[in-house]
Every structure is written in structure tokens, then in C-alpha cells.
Amino acid sequence: MTKETSRLKKANPGPLYAWPMGFWFTLFFVAPLLIIVAYSFMKRDVYGGVIREFSLKAYSQMFTKAYGLIVWRTLWISIVSTAITILIAIPCGYAMARSKHQTVLLILIIVPFLTNSLIRIFAWITILGDNGMLNSLLKSLFDFFHHSILHDAAEYSPHKFMFTQNAVILVSIYMYLPYAILPVFTAVDRFDFSLLEAARDLGANKPQSMLKVLIPGIKSGIVSALIFTFIPIFGSYTVPQLVGGKDSYMLGTLIVDQVQKVRNWPLASAFSMMITILSMGGIMWMLISNKREASLKKLSNKEDTSTSIAATLGGSK
């Protein structure tokens, strides 16, 4: 038996097939990450390069008041955008999972992925601009109310929707809402809805059964939606760059400016390390949460099996 197993292992070409993927992963992921780590501990050269000397100056610069304000603003916009996205994604995922037209609804959610992100952002610029669709609609309503009803000559002043924090939050919600809906839908689709009926039989009303039974039951999907939404928004560049203003200057824009304009590679690498560590922490949280939920389900299944066996043995007696 042992000889046969060793022979099969020698004949197994799996590790050989894994080498190209391992090489690709090392070359385009691990190596750039190591370069970023190394650059973050170096000094900035006067001419825009780096001096290969160990230094913590980049990390000390991160904690200055000016950069701290940018980090706080980025955190605030990311938290607000993520919270609103999750609040929209949970009822949407629930409705999709309970609908008879799941395939059609899934296609409607996936369709935005088929369009370039820049095109979607420019579509919002067309909507939110001073001469955009939203201001045109408000102008029509304003003119109708003042000219037709009040009979005065008031002029409409375009409302400033663009280049504000609200514009960044709105477009971020739109851009990353599908990333939140899909994991919530998957979790709700696997949920045992007989638990809700049991909760109602025990005296819980519909909101209580939703909050105390459904939400904990789809915790893994909500955690995944949080990670898939918060981390991209926290490191976003295109959305704040195109629809944001001075009050929405975020961390992603800061990193690009440090590389392209200021030529401070160590500081840009240090901020990139912050986003990388945050991303890795979020992924670890998601994996631990999913593993814990799987172990609880496994334990519950074992208890149900032992209970059924005990009941069978008791009935046979």
C-alpha cells in the first residue's frame, strides 16, 4: 500500500503544473510588494529617486497633522459609503434570493461589470454636473413653479453636486454596490428559512426574527460584503480624482501625487503599506469568520446526527 502511494505521488504531475502559476505570482505580486516594503524604509533622493539607507522618516511623516487629516477623511468617506452600501445590499440580496427570477436579477447586477469603470464615472459626471441631467431637471421644476405659479422672474442657480464629498460617496456606492449584493445574495440563498418560521412560532415578530435570526445567519456574506466594499473605497483613486474636490482629497490620490508630482517614493510606499496591511487584515477577518461559521455548522450537524441516532435507538428499545 505504501509503495503504491509513493508511486502515485511520483507519477502525479500536479506540482510541475503549479510552477508556472507560482512563478507568475512571485514575479507580479510578491516581488512588487517586497519592493514597496523596501522603499518605505528608505530615504527620498533630492532628484526624485531613493537613497538606499534604512530610515523611518516616511513612517514618521505619515503621522503629521496634514497627512493625518487626509487619512481621517479617507476613513470617514469609506465608512459612510460602506455603511450605506451594506444597508442597500442586504434587502436587495434578500429580495433576489426569495425571487423566482434570480437569473434575470443576477444578470442585471452583473451588467455594470461589463462596462469600463471610467465610463460609469463619466456617466455620473454627466448627471451631477452644473449643466447635467439633475440640474436640468431641477431648473425645469424651478422655472415651472416660479414662472407659472408665482409669476416672478427668479433665475435658477445650479446646485453644486460635483466636486464634493457627497458626490464621492454617491459614486462610490454605485461603483461597489454589486460587490456587496452578490455575497449577501449567496449567503441568503443558502439560509434555512425554516428558522425564521421557528422564531415566529416562539413569539418573535418579523423584525425581531430578521435581526436576531437572519442577520446572524448570513454573517459570512455581510463580512465579505464589508471587505469587498470598504477596502476598494479606502484605496480608491479614480472616483475622488474625477468627482471629488478639495474636501474629498483621499489616500489613493495622495499616493499617486507623491509618486508623479512630489516624487517621494518612500512616503508613497509607506501609505501603500498601510492599505496593504488593512487589506490583509480584512481578508484574514473574512477567512476566520467563514471558518468559524463552518465549524459551528459542522458541530450543529454532528449534534443533529447524534440526536437522531439516540432517538432511533430509543425507539427500537
Residue pairs with C-beta under 8 A, 6 or more apart in sequence:
33 276
36 269
36 272
36 273
36 276
37 269
37 273
39 50
39 265
39 266
39 269
40 58
40 59
40 266
40 269
40 270
40 272
40 273
41 54
41 55
41 56
41 58
41 266
42 50
42 51
42 52
42 53
42 54
42 55
42 58
42 265
42 266
43 50
43 51
43 53
43 55
43 57
43 266
44 50
44 51
44 57
44 58
44 263
44 264
44 265
44 266
44 267
45 51
48 263
48 265
49 263
49 265
50 265
50 266
55 266
57 266
58 264
58 266
58 267
58 269
58 270
59 270
61 67
61 267
61 270
62 68
62 71
62 267
62 270
62 271
62 274
67 254
70 249
70 250
70 251
70 254
71 251
71 274
73 247
73 248
73 249
73 250
74 234
74 250
74 251
74 252
75 234
77 165
77 168
77 169
77 172
77 233
77 240
77 248
77 250
78 230
78 233
78 234
79 230
80 169
81 168
81 169
81 172
81 173
81 176
81 229
81 233
82 226
82 229
82 230
82 233
84 169
84 173
85 172
85 173
85 176
85 177
85 180
85 225
85 229
86 180
86 222
86 225
86 226
86 229
88 173
88 177
88 180
89 177
89 180
89 181
89 184
89 225
90 184
90 215
90 222
92 181
92 184
92 185
93 181
93 182
93 183
93 184
93 185
93 187
93 188
93 218
93 221
94 184
94 188
94 214
96 102
96 105
96 106
96 109
96 181
96 185
96 188
97 185
97 188
97 189
97 191
98 188
99 105
102 189
106 185
109 178
109 181
109 182
110 178
112 120
112 178
113 178
117 175
117 238
118 238
118 242
120 174
120 175
121 171
121 175
121 238
121 239
121 242
121 243
122 242
124 167
124 170
124 171
124 174
124 243
125 132
125 162
125 242
125 243
126 132
126 133
127 133
127 134
128 134
128 161
128 162
128 167
128 170
128 243
129 135
129 161
129 162
130 158
130 160
130 162
131 158
132 161
132 162
134 159
134 161
135 158
135 159
135 161
138 156
138 159
139 156
139 158
142 154
142 156
143 156
146 152
146 153
146 154
147 153
161 167
162 243
162 245
163 243
163 244
163 245
163 248
164 244
164 245
164 247
164 248
165 244
165 247
165 248
167 243
167 244
167 248
168 239
168 240
168 243
168 244
168 248
168 250
171 239
171 243
172 233
172 236
172 239
175 239
176 228
176 229
176 232
176 233
179 225
179 228
179 229
179 232
180 225
180 226
180 228
180 229
181 225
183 220
183 221
183 222
183 224
183 225
183 228
184 218
184 221
184 222
184 225
185 221
186 221
187 217
187 218
187 219
187 220
187 221
187 222
187 224
188 214
188 218
188 221
191 214
191 217
191 218
192 217
195 213
195 217
196 209
196 210
196 213
196 214
199 208
199 209
199 212
199 213
200 206
200 209
204 212
204 213
215 222
219 289
219 293
220 286
220 289
220 290
220 293
223 285
223 286
223 289
223 290
224 286
224 290
226 282
227 282
227 283
227 285
227 286
230 282
231 275
231 278
231 279
231 282
233 239
234 251
234 275
234 278
235 251
235 252
235 275
235 279
236 250
236 252
237 250
237 252
237 253
237 255
237 256
240 248
240 249
240 250
240 252
240 253
241 252
241 253
241 256
244 250
244 253
251 271
251 274
251 275
254 271
255 268
255 271
255 272
258 264
258 265
258 267
258 268
258 271
259 265
259 268
